[in-house]
Amino acid sequence: MKMAQNNTEWNENQLRKYDFTLEDIPRFDCNDPNVDILISSNRPVVITGTNLVSTANKWNLEYLEKNMGNSDFTVFVSRNHIFKYYDEKKITRPLANGEIYKVDFVPPTTRRDMKISEFITKLKQWKRGDDRLYLQQALNNTIGSSIVQDFRGFNWSWVNVKQKANSWGPLTSNLLLISMEGNVTPCHYDEQQNFFAEIRGHKRCILFPPEQFECLYPYPVYHPHDRQSQVDFEKPDYSRFPKLREARGMQAVIGPGDVLYIPIYWWHHVESLMRGGYTISVNFWYKAGPTGEIVYPLKGHQKVAIMRNVEKMLLEALQDPREVGPLLRTLVLGRYTE
């Protein structure tokens, strides 16, 4: 049995089982100097005692239903527990010859605009076999005044100090995430720095460093699932993805009050614990800061950025996604392979 910061227990049986080695992400109080060392090194850390979102401690379903307002909010609907991001703008692409290239792709989820009252009713009445729901809404001027007031009361001084100390770019968004128990956001990486703050319930976060890029087999940059791993952690296909056997990850279960630093380009897989009730989280996304002086050898996240730029450059030059792979194979096979 594990004990979370708020003295709420969770059990190992609430975690899905995966076939790779995991070590614990380090956990430190916000005043511990190790926090700054890890953040400055682009290494993940669970940070306690920040009070970053303490003004949101009262955000349960009843409070949100009363105070979120009457706007439409973004809710994703899935037939199963997997909520895999996709970019609908990449499903089709105009080619230089006037044709339209369409990816062989079926969206894994549907997006619906929903009142908070409808979402909460469906959440409370959900039964096995029903569609699953996941609210993912930017905290902006569409939400109610009480929520805005709580948002303004976040511990911005703490997070602003971290932003400045690490020369990050501006804050791009804060996303409110309300998840059903057992929902999974499968393995992907972001091109931004992320403080992931847990408000209610518990989430398990599994991270892999950018250096394990080849172990996790990302989709091509032109695919709607760009930045997502092709690997199904629950049913791994080692014949198709053999290097997955070499993947070595880090994990943490975060509860109310915890803040997880997810470094830029680090792969992360996030699941609300099974049989743990709904979860509420808020993330803080920051653009990367200026590159500054290049120091060699390059770091893992810098190499990922280079690979993405090479793919984008070839796509721009060739104007047809179907030509990118063959050209790369011609370039590499027999010349850079054993």
N, C-alpha and C positions, 0 to 999 in steps of 0.2 A: 504493500500500500504506500502510495506517495502522499505527501502533504504539501499543499500549495501555500502561497504567501498569506492568503486570507483564511487559512486553517480549514478550507474545504477539501475533503478527500476525493481522490480519483484513483481508479484501479487500473492496473496494467491491461486487464481484459477489455478496457474501453479503447485501446489502441489497435489499429490494424497492423497485421503482421507483414513485414517485407523482408526480402531475401538479400539484404546487404548489411554491412557493418556500420554501426552508428556509435558515436561517442557523444557525451553531453556537451552542449554549448555552455561556456562558463557563465556564472551568475554572480553579479557583484552589486553592492549598494552604490547608489549614484555618486557618493562622495569618495568611493574607492578610486585611487589613481589608475588602477587597471582598466577602468572604463575608457578613459581617454586614450590609453595606450592601444587598446584593441580597436577603437573607432578610427584612430589616426592610421592604423595599419590595415584598414578595410577587413577587419575580422569581426565575426558576429559576437554579440554579447547580450545576455538578458540583464536588464538594469532594473533595480528595485528602488523604491523610495523616492521617485521623481515627482510624484503628485502631478504628473503631466496632464492627466485627464480626470483629476479627482472631482471636478465640478460636474462630471457626468456619472458619478457613482449612483445617482438616483434614476438613471436611464433604464428602467424596466419597460416591459411592453405597455403597461398601463400609463406610465408617464409619457412615453413617446406617442401613444395614440391620442392623448389629450393635448400634446404640445407641438407635434410635428407640423401641424397646419393641414390645409386641405389641398395641397398641390399633388400632382402625380409624381410618384417616385419610381426609380428604375429597379425592377425586380426581374431576375433571371429564373427561368422555369426549366427543370430537367426531369426526364423520366427516371433517372437513377441518381445516385449520390455524387456524381462527378460534374463539376462546373468548370469546364475548360474554356479559357478565353479564346476568342477569335476576332479577327478584324474583318468585318463584312466588306470593307472597301477593297480587300484583296481577293475576293471571290472571283471577280472578273477583271480583265485588264485589256485595254485597247492596244493593238499591235500596229507597227509602222505601216503595214499593208492595208490597214483599215478593218482587218478582222478583229474579233473579240476572243481573247483567250479566257477560258473558264476553267478554274481548278475543279477537279473531281472531288467535291466537298459537300458534305451534309452537315449543317450547323448542329452541334451537340446540344445546344440549349436555345430557347427562345427568349426574347426580351419583351417584357410587358411594362406598360405604365400602369401604376396601381396606387390607389389611395392607401395611406398607412392603415386605416381601419380595415380595409379589405385584406391587406397583407397579414395583419395580426389575426384576423378571424380565421384565415386559411391556415396560419401557423398553429393556432390553438386546436383546430378541428382536424388536423392532418392525421391520417391513418395509413398503415402499410398498404402500398399499392397506389397511393395517390402520387401525383407529381410533387417533386420537391421544389422548394423556393429558396432564393437567396437575394436579399435586398442589398444593393450596392449603389449608394447615393452620395454624390459630392455634397459636402457641407457648404452651402452657399445661401444666397438671399431667398431661395424658394422655401426654406424651412421656417418654422414658427419662431416668434420672438423669444420665447423662453429658451429654446434650444440655442438660438444665436447668443443669448446672454451666457448660457453655460459654456459655449464654445469660446467666447471672449475671455472667460475665466480660466481657460487652460493655462498651465504653467509655461507661458510663452518665453519667459526669461530664461528658463533652463534650456529649452530647445534652441532658442536663438543663440545662446552662448556656444552650443555644440556646432551649430551651422557656421558661425563666424570662425571658431577655432580650427575648423577643418576646411575652410575656404570653399564651402559648397555654394552652388548657385541658389537662386530663389526658390522658395516654397511654391510648388506647382499646384498641389491640391491636397485636401483632406477627404478621405473616403470613409463614409460610415458603412459598416458591414454588419448586417444582421443575418445570422445563419441558423438554419435548423441543425439540430444535433446530427452528427454523422456526415454532414456535407464535406466534400473534399475539393480543394482547388489544387489540381495536379501540378507537377513539377514544371517550373518556368523561371525565367530571369527577367529583371527589369533594368532599364537603362537609367535608373535614378537611385539615389540614396533613400533609405526608408527607415523611419522609426514606426514600429508596429505596436500600438498600445491596446492592451486588453482591458475591457470595461466589465464584462459579465461573462461567466462561463469560462471554459478552458479550451485552448487550442493547442494542438501538437504541430510544431513547425520543424521540418526536416530540411537542412541546408547542405548544399554541395558547393565547393569553391569553383571559380571560373576555370581553374586549371583542369577540371574534369569534363570540359566541354565535349570531348570525343566519347566519353563514357555515357553521355545522356542523349546523344543523337537529336539535336534540335532540327526542327523543320527548316526548309530554305526561307530566306528573308521575304520572298514574294508570296509565300503561302499564308492563308488566313490564320494559321496557328504559329506564325512567326514568334520566336522566343519561347516556344513551348517544347518540351521533350516529347519525342514520338513514343517513348517507352511507357507501357502500362505497368505501373509498379505492382499491381495486384495479380497480373498475369504476364510476367516478363517472358518475352520471346528471345531466348539467348541465341538461337540460330540466326536471327535477323540482327540482333543487337549484342554481339558477344562481349564487347568491352564493358557492358553493364556490370559484369561480374567483378570488375576492378573498381567500381564506384565505392567511395568511402565518405560517409556523411556525418553530419552533426545534428543533434536534435535537442529540443526543449519543449516542455509543456508549460505554457504561460497561462496565468490566471489573472484575476482582477488586480490592477495596480502594476503589473509587469509591463515593461517596454522592451521589445526585442529590436535590436539594431540589425537590419538586413542590408549588408553592403551592396553597392552597385555591382551588377552582373553576377551576383551569387544566385545560384539556383535555389528555389525554395518551393516546398510542397507543404500545404497547410490543410489541416483537417480539424473540424470541431469534433470533440470526443463523442464516441458513440454512447448513447444512454446518458448524456451529460446535460441535457436541456439546451435551449438556444444559447447562442453566443452573440456578444456585441463587441465590436472592435472599431478603432479609428486608426488609419495610417497617416503618416506625414511624409509626403514625397518631396524630395529636393533634387533639383538639377545638379549634375556634376559641376564641380568648380573648374577654373582654368587649368589647363594641362601643366603649365609651368615648364621647368627644365626637365627634359627627358633623361631618365636615369636607367642605365642598362645593368643587368638584363631586364627586359620588360616584364611587368607583372601580368598575371593571368587575365585580369579584366582589360588591360590594354591590348593584349593579343586578341581577345574576343572582339573588341571594337575594330581592330584591323581586319579581321575576317569578315565582319559584317560589311565594312566599307568595300572590301574586294568584291563581295557578292553584289552589292548595290551598284558598283561601278560596271561590272560585267552586264548586269541586267539593263542598265542605262545604255550601254554601248550596243548590245545585241538586240534589245527591244523585244525579245521573246524568251520567256522563262524556260521554254523547252530546250534552248540552246546553251544555257548556263552550265548544266551538269556535264554534257558531252565535252564542252570546251575545257572545263576543269580536269576531267579525266585525261584528255589528250595532253594537257600541260604536265600532269603529274606522272601518269603511268609510264614506267620504264625509265624515268628521269629522276624522280624524287621518291621512288618506291624501291624496296629491295626485291 
